[in-house]
Amino acid sequence: MSASKVIKQLMAETGTTVRELAAGMGCTPHSFSNRLCRGTFTYTDYLKIVSLMGCTVQTVTSTGKAFQNDYEPDVPEEQAK
């Protein structure tokens, strides 16, 4: 399943609007909607979008070990010190 399909399902499940996600992503609703239709999200975008809806992403190995994939905002180097 594509990231866009998952995002659309999560939006329906959580009642989140395109406008809300666009604001969280720092873009216009029109731009976000276009990206959603085209499926042009990076993995980092995907992590941020699902975190805006209160969700998380996990990677599970074939042995069943799960790794949490959390969105970590970019912090400028001078702020990280």
Steps between C-alpha positions, in 0.01 A plus 500: 500500500634844412581764759226723356239228549611445859491875566148526354380209714655654812341835416158332480561304821624800700278767345805701393457746214731591213508853642626375839771283346605776261542740794709241684715444192543873436333505158168601348204262497512504118868401498444226759200366309704487178779310675244263651352427155842453340650308791810719510587474869843414634529249781571788740184675374305180561632470856409863571152468348408190700641657817278806441206257514624341823628182334834322487688284250676172582740281308468133596771249410427146386584385854235729644728767644335842468675833456312824556549754221431841652496837331788712625486862386816639350676717756746755366853421619530819705179412692615144568792623711 
